[in-house]
């Protein structure tokens, strides 16, 4: 079986970019208030907008906009980009994770404003059947789980397959697990993975209120939220690698299914025992999933300390915000840029998905410096 290497990583968050993290302009970003400015409203980067096809603009979503930026940054980390030929692009698989676009409130508000501005809310019930006549059929493409996959594949010219996965906040780990398995067994040599999450949406805010038993009047909510996308480039080179200086080698990528809302200490110990036993004496850095939910963090920490001894743990979501699926790769980028960790270390990044289970990625970081602040 072949080795699989991480050769690129990029993020595009609400208040964070790859450039900011790599150039050490920030180590942590101030927490984002939970009940403020609902929903993600990103703008296309100028370099991407200039090259984007006109027919693709009407079906862009926040997930697609941020995914394009994150993947672009990840590709810029490839040190031997001259090997990214059209032939190589055609063999690159793309795996994505994004949430469903819930935009009926926007559709209804536009219909009300443009067609029936004089009606009050109670009177709108009688004309709801007219809405479909004034909605562009292209909006359907925004709701498809393949939307981000389509945009990333088409914009960068990747046509090696892949598909979207939906596993809540565990999706980032699941994407690596899927690609890693196929790459080790020779099914493909390069994959681009991109996960997006928006925990500032009204739907996710309501979920967090339910999970933490809080309301909009509370200011001490333990989970600080954000939105964004993060991307990885994985290579199992069977020809000239696109990066002569890999960021690290993937050692393990595994998930364990569970329908529970809060993983227990035993859940984590079982996962570690099944897939990470060979790493327990490597003094790994364990990046906890801990997103602030008091039912999740303590048992996760207890398991890491019990299994890996005096575990060297990190918690990044408390500073950069919780973005669901995208946080796995953002956590990994922060760990790679964390000067307190040092080089030549094994880094384990945990993931959790409500009703989906738990998982983790293990990477042996090479210690090679990531590209500098210009990312040109």
KATA-V99252 format. One record per helix or strand of 2 or more residues. SS is the DSSP state (~ for helix, > for strand). FROM is the first residue (numbers start at 1). LEN is the number of residues. Records with the same first field share a line. If there is no record, write none. Layout:
# KATA-V99252
SS: FROM-LEN + FROM-LEN
This chain:
# KATA-V99252
>: 5-9 + 93-5 + 190-9 + 227-9 + 248-10 + 285-3 + 312-3 + 346-8 + 357-9
~: 18-5 + 46-6 + 54-4 + 62-15 + 81-3 + 86-4 + 104-12 + 121-14 + 139-5 + 147-10 + 168-17 + 202-11 + 265-11 + 277-3 + 297-12 + 317-4 + 324-13
